[in-house]
Amino acid sequence: MMNIKKISENVWEIPKEGKMLVPGIIYASEKLMDNIKKDKTLEQVKNVAQLPGIVGNSIAMPDAHQGYGAPIGGVMAFDLNNGVISPGAIGYDENCGVRLLVTNIKKIDFMFKRNAVLSEIYKLVPSGVGEGTKEKLDIKELDMVLNEGIQWALKKGYATKADIGSIEDNGSLPGDASKVSQRAKARGKDQLGTLGSGNHFLEIQEVESIFDEKTAEKLGLEKDNICIMIHTGSRGLGHQNASDYIAKMEKEYGWKNLPDRELICAPINSRLGQDFISALNAAANFAFVNRQLITFQVRKAFEKFFPKSNLKLLYDVAHNIAKFEEFNVDGKKQVLCVHRKGATRSKADIPIIIPGSMGTYSYVLMGTKEAESLSFASTAHGAGRLLSRSYAINNLSEEKLKDELKSKDIVIKTGSMKGALEEAPEAYKDIDEVARVSNELKIGKIIARLKPLAVMKG
């Protein structure tokens, strides 16, 4: 039995013991904690706490569940002198993230054209495993995407200056395309502007409830208007990049002194560590551009049916990333390498987007000052899986899923209804509970709740 104790409402601790360098902290209600205990999440929190140079706590968010090496919903920060960077503590889908577009279109007007709009988007935005795009890039052009991020999209006419100001880090991190393998580039060069499969989606939603009128107005969220949420990442390029550097780190450093082989890592200040950071940033730039090209096509689809439509980017945020950020540690300001794996940045007055699963609500929150000291400025990134993908496919019913969506008046466009079972609402934790806990802990302030009207999946 693991030694874990509840230290306050929604806060649990795995005390520092054995080879742990810091305690483990889990932010969860009793209900969510019961779910978290069903897999290896807590063991992984404890393993992460043994990584060299970790500071503060090894943290799990309310939506945490078992991942590769580190839990999805995990946050960890490392000292730059003694710390490490670990692909497994970031995630294979580098800069998997989510963006939200707000519109001036009322739900009542959209519903008359819902099926036609969804079909048009499905035609313009490729989705599914391995699906390619019309935006075929040669390697030279791809390198520009990897180095420049959204600046490339701006020059090509796919983005506006207003878009850039509404993307985390303005959509451009200091990437170096030369640190990304040719194999990764080959996998990614025909995938820019594609949705992919798995839990990635494009969802048309209504602003169903507003909890903070002043902030919602500032963000352009108006009750009964529709909005569009896009959730995808760096596709095959990011996955291959993670695989490449996991293999390099294992070869150079091994894993004899690690609690789990899947936590392979390299010192941040090593040559290999710096190479990975440059390659990770390049993959993140690819993901920012990927979501931007999808946005371009979505705007085109809406213009066809709503010529006076205005689709404004509210925000785009990564939730699989490692970044250098300054925090107060033991009374001193210190730059740390913060790994967020299935976790969203929560910075004062910056939007947070937490998607649910098809058939459930999603939420818009605002970052808080309190999150800086509680969670290295982080909060949840979604509902968090409850059932494995294989279990969902083998045990859930296509007919039941169709009936459930129909009863909620949600239409779906997908290449595989069987594949969609992986993402059925029953496969996920309670998003309302996740948002509530984030709000109560003050690691994110709830602003609005969004209800799905139409869902597109690969």
Secondary structure, 3 states (H helix, E strand, C coil): CCCCEEEECCEEEECCCCCCCCCEEEECCHHHHHHHCCCCHHHHHHHHCCCCCEEEEEEEEEEEECCCCCCEEEEEEEECCCCEECHHHCCCCCCCEEEEEEEEEEHHHHHHHHHHHHHHHHHHCCCCCCCCCCCCCCHHHHHHHHHHCHHHHHHHCCCCHHHHCCEHHHHCCCCCHHHCCHHHHHHHCCCCCCCCCCCCEEEEEEEEEECCHHHHHHHCCCCCEEEEEEEECCHHHHHHHHHHHHHHHHHHHCCCCCCCHHHCCEECCCHHHHHHHHHHHHHHHHHHHHHHHHHHHHHHHHHHHCCCCCCEEEEEEECEEEEEEEEEECCEEEEEEEEEECEEECCECCEEEECCCCCCCEEEEEECCHHHHHHCCEEECCCCECCCHHHHHHHCCHHHHHHHHHHCCCEEEECCHHHHHHHCHHHECCHHHHHHHHHHHCCCEEEEEEEEEEEEEC
